[in-house]
Structures are given as C-alpha cells and as structure tokens.
Amino acid sequence: MSKSKIVVIGGGTGIPVILKSLRQENIDLSAIVTVADDGGSSGRLRSAIDIAPPGDLRNVLIAMSDMPKFYADILQYRFDSSDGELAGHPLGNLIIAAIGEMQGSTYEAIQTLARFFHVKGNVYPSSDTPLTLHAVFRDGHEVEGESKITDYDDLIHHVYLTETNTGKSPRASKKVVQSIMEADTIVLGPGSLFTSILPNIVIPEIAEALLKTPARIVYVCNIMTQRGETEHFSDADHVRVIHEHLGTRVIDTVLVNSAEVP
C-alpha cells in the first residue's frame, strides 16, 4: 500500500509544530513555506543579497529533520547585539543564504540542506524569488511589506503578492503545484492568517491548484486571535477570509480548539 501524501502549507512558528509530529508517521510529507517575510534577519538578508527569505524555511528544515540537537542548536544560534553586522542573524540563515548564492537560488539551497540533514519529506519555498506582501485595508489604505502590516490600525480587507524585484505577479516554485495535485490531504496552518497562510495560497498557480486538487483540505485554526490581523475574528471568519481570497469554498475540515486557553 502506498503512503498517504500530506502537504502542509504555511510559515512562521505554527507549521513546524505540526511537521515535527507528522514526520514521525509513515507518510509522504511535504511542506510549502512562505517567502514573503521581510522583517528581522530574513528581511536584512533579502535586501542585502536578493534571496528569498530563509528564516521560516530554516525552522521547517529543523522540524522535519532527525538531526542531533547540537546541529539544530548550531542552525538556530543567533548572534547577539555585540556582534556588529552579524547581530540578530541566526547562523542557519547565513548558511542558507551562502548556499543559495553558490547554487543560484534558495530553492536549491534548501534541497541541498534537506539531503545533508536527512529531512524526512520535501521542503519547498512557495516561490523561487523574494515576494512583497501587500495588504489593502477596509478604509482603502494599502500597506506594502509583511513586517509593516500589523502596525496599521484597521481591519485587513485582502492581501496580494508581487515579485519584489519586478513587481510582477509571482510564480510558484517547481514541484509545488505537483505536490498539491498529488496530495491526499492538504493542511493549511496553523499560523498567522494574513502573513503566513495567505501569502502562500494567493500565488495564482497555488490558488488554482487548491481549486483543482482532489485532496481533502484541512484548515488548522489558531487558538487565539492576533493583534493587527484577526482581532475579534471567530473561527468561521478565518475560513471565510480564505474562501474570499480563493473565490470559492475549498476547505473540507476545520480543526478548532474547544477548550479554555490557559
């Protein structure tokens, strides 16, 4: 019997938790990770050397690998404030950036590191190029840049992406669409709705694949709302926003927390 194919889509700190558990199962596992982050170390690196931001990809690599804890600690080591230009950079981000420059793309860097660290499954950046996230608010104001979106005091109406260097509509990286079309189950989240999940699925090729895939689509809703993104949202509001961005209903199952949050 062939293994069940599960694809997890998202970014930030949410999906590594899911992936770390799923990699223990006898499944064919893939992760599709956002490349719209422009804050912190990732933002500085994408500005300096024009690469897709490595931070979320680094966390996913570690979550899906059986590497010794010491190796994970090395990749997660963050230079402190006394380290000059290196301050704030996790070593893993610098390694991904270096291999990306050597091999021509963040995608190739991630595949190389996945082999080196014996990652169980596949890790794909959602696009090969750095992307800029745009948020249009209910009052018509538009904010450009993922790290700036939560600073504006209004409800988000919708988000969209452009290629950072060209301003063009983004394209999905290779094998992303194929993995979605061949999946048995697709898991969206958990993670920030407007800045981790939607920046993957509003890429036109990914959106189209989600509409066409025969896979069951599961949305894992956050247990709490987020300031600047989903304040006063119900679980149903999260689902509604995803469907509005895709133009139709695609989610088959929603996982929500029914217990009191400690």
Secondary structure as UniProt FT lines:
FT   STRAND          5..10
FT   TURN            12..14
FT   HELIX           15..22
FT   TURN            23..24
FT   STRAND          28..33
FT   HELIX           40..49
FT   HELIX           55..63
FT   HELIX           69..76
FT   TURN            81..82
FT   HELIX           84..86
FT   TURN            87..88
FT   HELIX           91..103
FT   HELIX           106..116
FT   TURN            117..118
FT   STRAND          122..125
FT   STRAND          131..137
FT   TURN            138..139
FT   STRAND          142..144
FT   HELIX           146..149
FT   TURN            150..151
FT   STRAND          156..163
FT   TURN            164..166
FT   TURN            174..175
FT   HELIX           176..182
FT   STRAND          185..188
FT   HELIX           193..197
FT   HELIX           198..201
FT   HELIX           204..212
FT   STRAND          216..220
FT   TURN            227..232
FT   HELIX           235..246
FT   STRAND          253..255
//
